Amino acid sequence: MHRLPTLILRVLSLLPLRALHALGTVLGWITYGMSPTYRRHLRAHLAQAGFTDARVRRAAIASAGKMIAEVPALWFRPQAEVAALVRETHGVEEAFAARAQGKALLFLTPHMGSFEVAAQFAAAHAPITFLYRPPKMRWLDPLMRAGRSRGNARLVPADLKGVRQLFLALRRGETVGFLPDQVPGRGEGEWAEFFGRPAYTMTLAMRLAERDNVACYLAYARRLPRGRGYAIEVRPLPEALPDEKPERRLNRGIESLIRECPEQYLWSYNRYKGVPA
């Protein structure tokens, strides 16, 4: 039943990255044009964050489509070939130095750039454990798991059992990574400002980041122009301000990262679900 979609994905994986990104740009604009909800969220969230330049909006629409179109290449190509798509790195030396000093590493990768590439790059350098949520389309699940859990990468479920595995991995001095701007379930977050508006923010990220043996970094894989590849960008989590809630500190760090490259953040993702009146 699902052999044809799988075959299509495998064929797409053979295309050059530049062609996939061109296809993704078209896909992004089709989605923007056909979905009023998608269009409303993207425009409202950009405006909330203060990005009113139409050029940023147009680039964000294309970037969202590229994120989807590049997935076949990142799942089906050999891991070494995916890792070779990383052409530049900025800030990774500090993280590697912390690991050499005996620190466990926590990489927090928002819905920005290609988090698939960021994960594969990290797994190419050290054992890493990721939180994982199954896709809504069940036939995609085995493809996603096979594409993501290669080499040193280990997937654990986004539930209590999986969280325990994260704590154990950090206790062993290993590396852990997940999306810090995922809206958490009830009772798993705190309200904290995100671009001037309350957003229900997970508490797990800062519980892990504040452990004594952990060095925490924000990271993403920035797409380079014309399908040339990716640049890995790593930034330390900012120091806490006086009387600042941990969740606000996290959101402030994510905001800073987004301001570096706003056109590659997934603005259609609704961080403000369930905002109280």
Backbone hydrogen bonds, N-H to C=O, Kabsch-Sander energy under -0.5 kcal/mol:
donor,donor_aa,acceptor,acceptor_aa,energy
6,T,2,H,-1.7
7,L,3,R,-2.6
8,I,4,L,-2.6
9,L,5,P,-2.3
10,R,6,T,-2.2
11,V,7,L,-2.4
12,L,8,I,-2.6
13,S,9,L,-1.8
14,L,11,V,-1.5
15,L,12,L,-1.7
20,L,16,P,-2.1
21,H,17,L,-2.5
22,A,18,R,-1.9
23,L,19,A,-2.5
24,G,20,L,-2.5
25,T,21,H,-2.0
26,V,22,A,-1.5
27,L,23,L,-2.3
28,G,24,G,-2.9
29,W,25,T,-1.9
30,I,26,V,-2.2
31,T,27,L,-2.5
32,Y,28,G,-2.2
33,G,29,W,-2.2
34,M,30,I,-2.0
35,S,31,T,-1.9
39,R,35,S,-2.5
40,R,36,P,-2.6
41,H,37,T,-2.6
42,L,38,Y,-2.5
43,R,39,R,-2.1
44,A,40,R,-2.5
45,H,41,H,-2.7
46,L,42,L,-1.9
47,A,43,R,-2.1
48,Q,44,A,-2.4
49,A,45,H,-1.7
50,G,47,A,-1.1
51,F,46,L,-2.6
52,T,50,G,-1.1
56,V,53,D,-0.7
57,R,53,D,-1.6
58,R,54,A,-2.6
59,A,55,R,-2.2
60,A,56,V,-2.4
61,I,57,R,-2.2
62,A,58,R,-2.0
63,S,59,A,-2.5
64,A,60,A,-2.1
65,G,61,I,-1.3
66,K,62,A,-2.1
67,M,63,S,-2.0
68,I,64,A,-0.9
69,A,65,G,-2.5
70,E,66,K,-2.2
71,V,68,I,-1.0
74,L,70,E,-1.6
75,W,71,V,-2.1
76,F,72,P,-2.4
77,R,73,A,-1.4
82,V,78,P,-2.0
83,A,79,Q,-2.8
84,A,80,A,-1.5
85,L,82,V,-1.4
86,V,83,A,-1.5
87,R,85,L,-0.8
87,R,230,Y,-2.6
88,E,230,Y,-1.4
90,H,232,I,-2.8
95,A,91,G,-0.9
96,F,92,V,-2.6
97,A,93,E,-2.3
98,A,94,E,-2.0
99,R,95,A,-2.0
100,A,96,F,-2.1
101,Q,97,A,-1.2
102,G,99,R,-1.8
103,K,98,A,-2.2
104,A,213,N,-3.0
105,L,174,E,-0.9
106,L,215,A,-2.3
107,F,105,L,-0.5
107,F,176,V,-3.1
108,L,106,L,-0.6
108,L,217,Y,-2.9
109,T,107,F,-0.6
109,T,178,F,-2.0
112,M,110,P,-2.5
113,G,264,Q,-2.9
114,S,221,A,-2.4
115,F,113,G,-0.7
118,A,114,S,-1.9
119,A,115,F,-1.9
120,Q,116,E,-2.1
121,F,117,V,-2.7
122,A,118,A,-2.1
123,A,119,A,-2.5
124,A,120,Q,-1.4
125,H,122,A,-1.5
126,A,122,A,-1.3
128,I,152,N,-2.2
129,T,175,T,-2.1
130,F,154,R,-2.9
131,L,177,G,-1.2
132,Y,156,V,-1.9
138,R,136,K,-0.9
140,L,137,M,-1.8
141,D,137,M,-0.5
141,D,138,R,-1.3
144,M,140,L,-2.9
145,R,141,D,-2.7
146,A,142,P,-2.2
147,G,143,L,-2.3
148,R,144,M,-2.1
149,S,145,R,-2.6
150,R,148,R,-1.2
152,N,123,A,-0.6
153,A,150,R,-2.0
154,R,128,I,-2.2
156,V,130,F,-2.7
158,A,132,Y,-1.5
159,D,157,P,-2.0
163,V,159,D,-2.5
164,R,160,L,-2.1
165,Q,161,K,-1.5
166,L,162,G,-1.6
167,F,163,V,-2.1
168,L,164,R,-2.3
169,A,165,Q,-2.4
170,L,166,L,-2.3
171,R,167,F,-2.1
172,R,168,L,-1.6
173,G,170,L,-1.5
174,E,169,A,-2.6
175,T,127,P,-1.3
176,V,105,L,-2.5
177,G,129,T,-2.3
178,F,107,F,-1.4
182,Q,179,L,-0.8
188,E,185,G,-2.2
190,E,201,T,-2.7
192,A,199,A,-2.0
194,F,197,R,-2.5
197,R,194,F,-0.7
199,A,192,A,-2.4
200,Y,271,R,-0.5
201,T,190,E,-3.1
201,T,199,A,-0.7
203,T,188,E,-1.9
204,L,188,E,-0.5
207,R,203,T,-1.8
208,L,204,L,-2.2
209,A,205,A,-2.5
210,E,206,M,-2.0
211,R,208,L,-1.5
214,V,211,R,-1.6
215,A,104,A,-2.9
216,C,214,V,-0.5
217,Y,106,L,-2.8
218,L,235,R,-3.4
219,A,108,L,-2.1
220,Y,233,E,-1.9
221,A,112,M,-0.5
222,R,220,Y,-0.7
222,R,231,A,-3.1
224,L,229,G,-2.8
227,G,224,L,-0.8
228,R,225,P,-1.4
230,Y,85,L,-2.3
231,A,222,R,-2.4
232,I,88,E,-2.6
233,E,220,Y,-2.9
233,E,231,A,-0.5
234,V,90,H,-2.7
234,V,232,I,-0.5
235,R,218,L,-3.2
237,L,216,C,-1.6
244,E,241,L,-2.0
249,R,245,K,-2.1
250,L,246,P,-2.1
251,N,247,E,-2.3
252,R,248,R,-2.5
253,G,249,R,-1.9
254,I,250,L,-2.2
255,E,251,N,-2.7
256,S,252,R,-2.1
257,L,253,G,-2.0
258,I,254,I,-2.6
259,R,255,E,-2.3
260,E,256,S,-0.8
260,E,257,L,-0.9
261,C,257,L,-0.8
261,C,258,I,-1.0
264,Q,261,C,-1.9
265,Y,262,P,-1.4
266,L,111,H,-2.6
267,W,265,Y,-1.7
269,Y,266,L,-1.6
271,R,269,Y,-1.4
273,K,270,N,-0.9
275,V,272,Y,-1.4
